[in-house]
Amino acid sequence: MSNRNPNVFQQDRVPGMPGRWALGLWLPSRKLGSSAWVPGQKFRMGLVGRQPYFFNLGFPNPNFAAMAPQSNADDNVTSINDFIVLAILASAVDSAGAVNQDFSAQIFESSNQLDSLWTQAQANAGSLGGSGQNPFVLRRPHYVRAGTQLICRINNFHAVNSNNPQITLFGVLGAPGPGF
């Protein structure tokens, strides 16, 4: 990194080297020499000074039990503060301890002002969210107003063991700044 231009979000901060975010958050599943996708400046400026936060839907919420094979379950959480969703992660652990993505889910939000589906139908976990190695970063952050209830309907595809699916909405707290 150049002392002259230490901004990690700038694509070409080192002459002759492709841009790469320091922690690899926005790196796609490509060769490490490939350039990373960086959100546009108007969205980055809206995140300045925000507190990182995440909501879990499904396991380990206290009101969500392990799902029996081939079963359905709902979970919800209410956003007390304004929340900007930046990424979605989805995975599960079965009763044998194996990590999997053997479930589908549909996320929607409900408030006194708006009821909206995030997906038109249930989506497989691999299509709905990413993993720690390959996060599903939203190209345009999604704003959730304070008091909105986030609801998730989960369908377990695991055939033999019980499954503990988890969907994590990662983002920042606070109302959006200019540019949202």
C-alpha positions in Angstrom: 0.0 0.0 0.0 1.3 3.4 -0.9 1.8 6.0 1.9 0.7 8.6 -0.6 -2.7 7.0 -1.1 -3.6 4.7 1.8 -7.4 4.4 1.0 -8.2 0.6 0.9 -11.4 1.3 -1.1 -9.6 2.8 -4.1 -9.3 0.4 -6.9 -5.8 1.3 -8.2 -4.1 2.5 -5.1 -0.8 0.7 -6.0 0.4 1.4 -9.5 0.5 -1.8 -11.6 -1.4 -3.9 -9.1 -5.1 -4.7 -9.3 -7.2 -3.3 -6.5 -8.0 -5.5 -3.5 -9.8 -4.7 -0.3 -7.5 -5.4 2.7 -9.7 -8.1 4.4 -11.1 -9.6 1.2 -14.7 -8.9 2.1 -15.7 -8.0 -1.5 -13.5 -10.5 -3.3 -15.5 -12.8 -5.6 -14.6 -16.5 -6.1 -11.9 -15.8 -8.6 -8.2 -15.8 -8.7 -6.6 -13.7 -6.0 -4.9 -11.6 -8.7 -8.4 -10.5 -10.0 -9.7 -7.1 -9.0 -12.3 -7.0 -6.3 -15.8 -5.4 -6.6 -16.0 -2.3 -4.5 -19.3 -0.6 -3.7 -19.8 2.8 -5.4 -18.7 6.0 -3.6 -22.2 7.2 -2.8 -22.9 4.0 -0.9 -19.5 4.0 0.9 -20.1 7.5 2.1 -23.4 6.6 3.6 -21.6 4.0 5.8 -19.1 6.4 7.4 -19.2 6.3 11.2 -21.8 3.5 11.3 -21.8 0.6 13.9 -21.6 -2.8 12.3 -24.4 -5.1 13.4 -26.1 -8.4 12.3 -29.4 -10.2 12.8 -29.6 -14.0 13.0 -32.7 -15.7 11.6 -33.1 -19.3 12.6 -30.5 -21.0 14.8 -29.3 -19.8 17.5 -32.4 -17.7 18.4 -34.0 -19.0 21.6 -37.4 -19.4 20.1 -36.1 -21.5 17.1 -35.6 -25.3 17.7 -33.7 -27.7 15.6 -35.7 -28.6 12.5 -36.7 -32.2 12.0 -36.0 -33.7 8.5 -38.2 -32.4 5.7 -39.9 -29.9 8.0 -40.8 -26.1 7.8 -40.4 -23.4 10.4 -40.7 -19.6 10.7 -38.6 -17.2 12.6 -38.7 -13.4 13.0 -36.8 -10.6 14.5 -37.8 -6.9 15.0 -35.3 -4.2 14.0 -35.4 -1.7 16.9 -33.1 0.7 15.1 -32.8 1.7 11.4 -30.6 -1.0 9.8 -28.8 -1.1 6.4 -28.3 -4.6 5.1 -25.0 -5.0 3.3 -24.6 -8.8 3.0 -26.5 -12.1 3.6 -24.9 -15.3 4.8 -26.7 -18.7 5.0 -25.6 -22.1 6.3 -26.7 -24.9 8.5 -25.2 -27.5 10.8 -26.9 -30.9 11.2 -27.1 -33.0 14.4 -24.0 -34.9 13.3 -22.0 -31.6 13.1 -21.7 -31.4 9.3 -22.0 -28.0 7.8 -24.5 -27.9 4.9 -26.8 -25.7 2.8 -29.7 -28.2 2.7 -32.5 -25.7 3.1 -34.4 -23.0 1.3 -35.8 -19.8 2.8 -37.9 -16.8 1.9 -37.3 -13.5 3.7 -39.9 -10.7 3.9 -40.4 -7.7 6.0 -43.6 -6.3 7.6 -44.2 -2.9 9.2 -47.1 -0.5 9.6 -45.9 1.3 6.4 -44.7 -1.5 4.1 -45.0 -5.3 3.6 -42.6 -6.6 1.0 -41.1 -9.8 -0.1 -37.3 -10.0 -0.6 -37.7 -13.0 -2.9 -40.8 -14.1 -4.9 -40.4 -17.7 -3.8 -38.3 -19.7 -1.5 -34.7 -19.7 -2.6 -32.1 -22.4 -2.0 -29.5 -21.4 0.7 -26.7 -21.3 -1.9 -28.7 -18.8 -3.9 -30.0 -16.8 -1.0 -26.8 -16.1 0.9 -23.1 -16.7 0.8 -20.7 -18.1 3.3 -17.7 -16.7 5.2 -15.4 -17.5 2.3 -17.8 -16.3 -0.4 -20.1 -13.7 1.1 -23.2 -12.6 -0.8 -22.7 -8.8 -0.7 -25.6 -6.8 -2.0 -24.8 -4.5 -4.9 -27.2 -2.0 -3.5 -27.6 -1.9 0.3 -31.2 -2.5 1.6 -32.6 -0.1 4.2 -34.8 -1.5 6.9 -36.8 1.1 9.0 -36.9 0.9 12.8 -39.8 -1.2 14.0 -39.9 -3.4 11.0 -40.3 -7.1 11.6 -38.0 -9.3 9.5 -39.7 -12.7 8.9 -38.0 -15.8 7.5 -39.8 -19.0 6.3 -37.4 -21.9 6.2 -37.8 -25.4 4.6 -35.4 -28.1 5.7 -34.2 -30.4 2.9 -32.1 -32.6 5.1 -33.3 -36.2 4.7 -32.0 -37.9 7.8 -30.7 -35.7 10.6 -32.2 -32.7 12.2 -30.8 -29.4 10.9 -30.0 -26.0 12.4 -30.2 -23.4 9.6 -28.9 -19.9 10.2 -29.4 -16.8 8.0 -27.4 -13.8 9.0 -28.2 -10.3 7.8 -25.0 -8.3 8.1 -25.0 -4.5 8.0 -24.8 -1.3 9.9 -27.1 0.5 12.3 -28.5 4.0 11.6 -30.6 5.9 9.1 -29.1 6.1 5.7 -27.0 9.1 4.9 -26.9 11.1 1.7 -26.9 9.0 -1.5 -29.2 6.2 -0.3 
